[in-house]
Amino acid sequence: MTQSTITDKFQTTIPREVREALGLKPRQRLAYELRSDGTVLIRPEPGLDELFGSIKLRRPVASTREEKRAAREAIARRGAGEGKP
């Protein structure tokens, strides 16, 4: 069994064996689940890189270049309409 100690600030170091087994990274979030039998389940929360591609979109996402072009065109259309009756 692997153990760690809680500091006066209620912090602990996750043992290397556990970090490596779970593939934990610095600043990664953990989820704690308190169970009715008095145990705690600790799970790593997925990072953004792991979530990439998990959301299916109805249409492709525009590139930054396409978004900037569309914004310039919209501004130009608004500007062309100013001052006309």
C-alpha positions, -999 to +999 in steps of 0.1 A: +000+000+000+013+035-009+008+063+017+013+100+019+010+126+048-013+156+050+005+188+058-008+216+081-023+232+050-041+200+042-019+193+012-003+161+002+022+148-024+008+121-046+034+093-046+054+087-078+040+052-082+004+066-083+013+096-105+029+073-131+001+047-129-025+074-136-004+094-160-009+126-139+006+159-151+014+190-131-016+213-125-040+185-136-073+185-117-085+155-097-121+145-089-129+131-054-159+109-049-169+102-013-185+068-011-211+056+015-186+029+028-162+056+039-138+053+010-128+080-014-124+074-051-099+098-068-100+102-106-079+124-128-101+148-148-092+148-185-072+177-198-082+198-229-058+179-251-077+147-242-111+163-248-100+176-283-122+159-309-147+145-285-174+170-295-190+164-329-200+195-348-226+198-375-204+219-396-166+223-398-150+250-377-138+280-396-101+288-395-089+320-379-081+334-413-117+327-425-132+342-393-111+374-398-121+377-434-158+373-425-155+399-398-138+424-422-166+418-447-193+423-421-177+456-410-174+468-446-210+460-452-221+480-421-198+509-431-212+510-467-247+513-453-240+542-430-252+576-441-277+563-466-314+572-462 
